[in-house]
Amino acid sequence: MTTEAKFHWAIIILLAVSTVYAFYWVWGLLFILWSIQSLTFGRVFLLSRIYRKDEPILFFAVTAMWFAFGVWELMFDLLWRFGIDSFLGWNFYGG
């Protein structure tokens, strides 16, 4: 097994463990990193490869969606985890 393959398996295990223990901020960081990588390399993957030069509107829509998902997961998980929502007077979960 190559070093790259070991790294990929470690990431899969990290994501599985973070999901089980409800550390969704890890997923948020991953989505943000995916969006940065897609802007850097000019391609994004959503069931098939989408290239910036061929489909610019779809490319930027998917990249923006990934970035928004990442910020959403990161923000709401950290707000929930550290109780900042009650400090600011927001109640994201109703009640």
C-alpha positions in Angstrom: 0.0 0.0 0.0 1.4 3.4 -1.0 1.8 6.3 1.4 -1.0 8.2 -0.4 -3.4 5.2 0.0 -2.6 5.0 3.7 -3.3 8.8 4.0 -6.7 8.3 2.2 -7.7 5.4 4.6 -6.7 7.5 7.6 -8.9 10.3 6.3 -11.8 7.9 5.8 -11.4 6.6 9.4 -11.2 10.2 10.7 -14.4 11.1 9.0 -16.2 8.0 10.2 -15.1 8.6 13.8 -16.0 12.3 13.6 -19.5 11.3 12.4 -20.0 8.8 15.2 -18.9 11.3 17.8 -20.8 14.2 16.2 -17.8 16.3 15.3 -19.3 17.8 12.2 -16.8 20.7 12.1 -14.4 18.1 10.6 -16.8 17.8 7.6 -17.1 21.5 7.4 -13.3 21.9 7.1 -13.4 19.2 4.4 -16.0 21.0 2.4 -14.1 24.2 2.6 -10.9 22.5 1.6 -12.7 20.9 -1.4 -13.9 24.3 -2.5 -10.4 25.8 -2.2 -8.9 22.8 -4.1 -11.5 23.2 -6.9 -10.8 26.9 -7.3 -7.0 26.1 -7.4 -7.2 23.3 -10.0 -10.2 24.5 -12.0 -12.2 21.2 -11.7 -14.8 19.9 -9.4 -16.4 16.5 -9.1 -20.1 16.1 -8.7 -21.1 12.7 -10.2 -18.7 13.6 -13.0 -15.8 16.0 -13.5 -16.9 19.6 -14.2 -14.2 21.9 -15.6 -14.2 25.7 -15.0 -13.3 26.3 -18.7 -16.1 24.1 -20.0 -19.0 24.8 -17.6 -18.1 28.0 -15.6 -21.6 28.6 -14.2 -22.0 25.1 -13.0 -18.4 25.0 -11.7 -18.9 28.1 -9.6 -22.3 27.0 -8.4 -21.0 23.7 -7.1 -17.9 25.3 -5.6 -20.0 28.0 -3.8 -22.4 25.3 -2.6 -19.5 23.3 -1.1 -18.1 26.4 0.5 -21.5 27.3 2.0 -22.0 23.8 3.3 -18.5 23.9 4.9 -19.1 27.3 6.6 -22.6 26.1 7.7 -21.2 22.9 9.3 -18.3 24.6 10.9 -20.3 27.5 12.3 -23.2 25.7 13.7 -21.2 22.8 15.1 -18.9 25.2 16.9 -21.7 27.4 18.0 -23.5 24.4 19.4 -20.4 22.9 21.0 -19.3 26.1 22.8 -22.7 27.5 23.6 -22.1 30.8 21.8 -25.7 30.6 20.5 -27.1 31.1 24.0 -24.6 33.9 24.6 -25.7 35.8 21.5 -29.4 35.2 22.3 -30.0 32.9 19.3 -31.8 29.6 19.5 -31.1 27.5 16.5 -32.9 24.5 17.7 -36.3 26.0 18.7 -37.9 25.8 22.2 
